[in-house]
Each structure stands twice: as C-alpha cells, then as structure tokens.
Amino acid sequence: MSRPDWLIGFIKKTFIRDEKKMAAAKLPVFGRIVEHFLFEGDHLVCLPRDQVVTVNQNVEDPGQTVLPSALADHLIDKAEHLFLMDFCICRTSMECRDYPVKYGCLFMGEATRDINPGWGRFVTKDEARAHLARCREAGLIHFVGRSKLDTVWLGIGPGEKLLTVCNCCPCCCITRGLPYVGERFAGKIHKAPGVSVSVGEDCIGCGSCVDACFAHAITLSDGRAEIGDECRGCGRCVETCPQTAISLTVDPALFPGRPEEHILNLVDI
C-alpha cells in the first residue's frame, strides 16, 4: 500500500544529516536489525557520468555503445513500468541548494504501480532517458539496482519487482555515509565491472581528489594520489582534478553486459 503524504515530513525530520552518525550501523546487533529491515538483498552499481569517461574501444566500431548511460538505457528498454519521482527524498530532506531537488529517482518494475501517485508520474521510455540525461548534465551520478530501503519508504513491493535508479549528489544522498557504515552495508554498493580509474604522471599531489571522493578511497603517498580498493568508480575525482591527471575507462568486454545480467537476476522489470 502506498505511503501517505505526511510521511515526507516525518522523513525530513528524522533524516540523518551527519553521515558520521551512520557509524552506529557497525554495532553488531543493531547493524543486523537495520540490514534485515532496510537493506537486505541490496545490490547497487555506481554509474559515472558519461562526460568523465575515456572509452576503451576501437573508434572504428561506433555501433558498440559502452558509455555508462548504456546500462540505464538497456534497463529502460526492458522495463514495462517506469515511474519518475517529482523530488529526491534525500535532497528534499537536506534542503539541498547545490543540485536540483526536483530530479528524483527513476523506478522500474511492477511494484511501481503502488507508489503514491502524488509523488510522481509514469513516463515513457523516451521521457525516462531524457530525465537521466538531465541528471547527468546537472552533475548527478546514477546508482542502479535493487534497494530494499525504497520499498520500505514507498510502501511497495515485492523487492524483486522494483529497480531503482538513484540520481545522487555528493552532499545529500545516503551514499555519503559509505565510509562510516562498515562492510556489511558498504559491500552493497559496487563499482561497475569494466570501470577502471587510474592516476597519470601529471598528478602533483594537490589532494583535490581526496576531498572529492565519497568513498574515502584516495590517499596521498610520496606526493601523488593513490586509488584504493574502496573506489566505486563514480568519477568525481576525474571531474575535480585540476591537472586532468586522473582517467576513467570502460571496458566493453565487461560493460554493460556483466552488471546488466547481475541486476536482472535480482530484479524482474
């Protein structure tokens, strides 16, 4: 059953604004309870913006699309139900001033039929693709996959009938808590297979990328940046680097095929 309108006000009042408080999820018993009720079975893949990608493919083969948006486009093509939210619950709750609050999640699957109709609308495939393109232009990053939390706050289900495309900003969205919540939860958010991030010789060790990384995956060593295994491949560091010393590539042998297959094994759209 869809949620009533008053729930939005409740979420705004209880939303965790200080991501460091999310560290409570590391407590063994509390963490298991939170996971069971809000995050069980989750698997979300981070998609960097097309604008930051150096495509790893033969330019003589323009028919093969390997930009990150290809995964979202493929899923849209397969979906029978597409529901576009009129707002982002995270940016609404945080009263974001840096990114558009009106650019909400795109939901796919049969479970969308029970979303409160006052919170958004059903859209065509072209409208869905256009919305995601606007989100990327605004600097937002997609997280795509299965999210139990969305079934809970929307009051819909089952979880295997709902696919989420979250359009996240670095300042408000729940992914900012990744470094604090422990592997139980951080392990549910993944770098897309085929996405690689590397630091080139032009790095001067300024630290801009360190500050930009929501996963706290970048450190400075011997005057240059080093990217650790915690990297989720969001590409914020590529955008931030004043020396253009960081590159993000996509391997068409793995992307979008491998993450698409895994997501569709989790969610029926």
Backbone hydrogen bonds, N-H to C=O, Kabsch-Sander energy under -0.5 kcal/mol:
donor,donor_aa,acceptor,acceptor_aa,energy
3,R,154,L,-1.1
7,L,4,P,-1.4
8,I,5,D,-1.5
9,G,5,D,-0.6
10,F,6,W,-1.5
11,I,7,L,-2.7
12,K,8,I,-2.3
13,K,9,G,-1.7
14,T,10,F,-1.6
15,F,11,I,-1.3
17,R,15,F,-0.8
19,E,17,R,-0.8
21,K,18,D,-1.9
22,M,19,E,-1.6
23,A,20,K,-1.5
24,A,21,K,-1.5
25,A,22,M,-2.2
26,K,23,A,-2.3
27,L,24,A,-1.6
31,G,27,L,-3.7
32,R,28,P,-1.9
33,I,29,V,-2.0
34,V,30,F,-2.6
35,E,31,G,-2.6
36,H,32,R,-2.3
37,F,33,I,-2.1
38,L,34,V,-2.3
39,F,34,V,-0.7
39,F,35,E,-1.7
40,E,35,E,-1.5
42,D,39,F,-1.8
43,H,146,R,-1.8
44,L,188,K,-2.9
45,V,144,V,-3.1
46,C,190,H,-2.8
47,L,142,H,-3.0
49,R,234,C,-0.6
52,V,49,R,-1.7
53,V,50,D,-1.6
54,T,248,L,-3.3
55,V,53,V,-0.6
56,N,250,V,-1.5
57,Q,55,V,-1.3
61,D,58,N,-2.1
64,Q,61,D,-1.4
65,T,63,G,-0.8
66,V,64,Q,-0.6
70,A,67,L,-2.3
71,L,68,P,-1.4
72,A,68,P,-0.7
73,D,69,S,-2.6
74,H,70,A,-2.5
75,L,71,L,-2.0
76,I,72,A,-2.4
77,D,73,D,-2.2
78,K,74,H,-1.3
79,A,75,L,-1.4
80,E,269,I,-1.9
83,F,107,F,-3.1
84,L,121,R,-3.1
85,M,83,F,-0.6
85,M,105,C,-2.5
86,D,119,W,-3.0
88,C,101,V,-2.3
89,I,87,F,-0.6
92,T,88,C,-2.6
93,S,89,I,-2.0
94,M,90,C,-2.1
95,E,91,R,-0.7
95,E,92,T,-0.6
96,C,91,R,-2.2
103,Y,100,P,-0.9
104,G,85,M,-0.9
104,G,102,K,-1.5
105,C,87,F,-0.5
106,L,165,V,-2.2
107,F,83,F,-3.1
107,F,105,C,-0.5
108,M,163,L,-2.5
109,G,81,H,-1.6
110,E,268,D,-0.5
111,A,161,K,-1.9
112,T,109,G,-1.5
113,R,110,E,-1.7
114,D,111,A,-1.7
115,I,112,T,-1.7
119,W,116,N,-2.2
120,G,117,P,-0.7
121,R,84,L,-2.0
123,V,82,L,-2.3
128,A,124,T,-2.2
129,R,125,K,-2.4
130,A,126,D,-2.4
131,H,127,E,-2.2
132,L,128,A,-2.1
133,A,129,R,-2.1
134,R,130,A,-2.1
135,C,131,H,-2.1
136,R,132,L,-2.2
137,E,133,A,-2.2
138,A,134,R,-1.7
139,G,136,R,-1.5
140,L,135,C,-2.5
141,I,168,C,-2.3
142,H,47,L,-1.0
143,F,166,C,-2.0
144,V,45,V,-2.7
145,G,164,T,-2.2
146,R,43,H,-1.9
149,L,38,L,-0.5
150,D,147,S,-0.6
151,T,147,S,-1.0
152,V,148,K,-1.8
153,W,149,L,-2.5
154,L,150,D,-1.8
155,G,151,T,-0.8
156,I,151,T,-1.9
161,K,158,P,-1.9
162,L,159,G,-1.5
163,L,108,M,-2.8
164,T,145,G,-3.1
165,V,106,L,-2.0
166,C,143,F,-2.8
168,C,141,I,-3.2
168,C,166,C,-0.7
173,C,169,C,-0.9
176,R,173,C,-2.3
177,G,174,I,-1.8
178,L,175,T,-1.9
180,Y,177,G,-1.9
181,V,177,G,-1.0
181,V,178,L,-0.6
185,F,182,G,-1.2
186,A,182,G,-2.8
187,G,183,E,-2.2
188,K,185,F,-1.9
189,I,186,A,-1.6
190,H,44,L,-3.1
190,H,188,K,-0.5
192,A,46,C,-0.7
195,V,192,A,-2.1
196,S,249,T,-2.3
198,S,247,S,-2.4
200,G,245,A,-3.8
203,C,200,G,-1.3
211,D,207,G,-1.7
212,A,208,S,-1.3
213,C,209,C,-1.3
214,F,212,A,-0.6
216,H,213,C,-1.1
219,T,226,E,-2.3
221,S,224,R,-2.9
224,R,221,S,-1.0
226,E,219,T,-2.9
228,G,217,A,-3.3
228,G,226,E,-0.6
231,C,228,G,-1.7
239,E,235,G,-1.7
240,T,236,R,-1.8
241,C,237,C,-2.0
244,T,241,C,-1.1
247,S,198,S,-2.5
248,L,52,V,-0.6
249,T,196,S,-2.5
250,V,54,T,-0.9
251,D,194,G,-2.1
254,L,251,D,-1.7
255,F,251,D,-2.3
258,R,254,L,-2.2
260,E,256,P,-2.2
261,E,257,G,-2.2
262,H,258,R,-2.0
263,I,259,P,-2.5
264,L,260,E,-2.3
265,N,261,E,-1.0
265,N,262,H,-0.5
266,L,262,H,-0.8
266,L,263,I,-1.0
267,V,263,I,-2.2
268,D,160,E,-3.4
269,I,267,V,-0.7
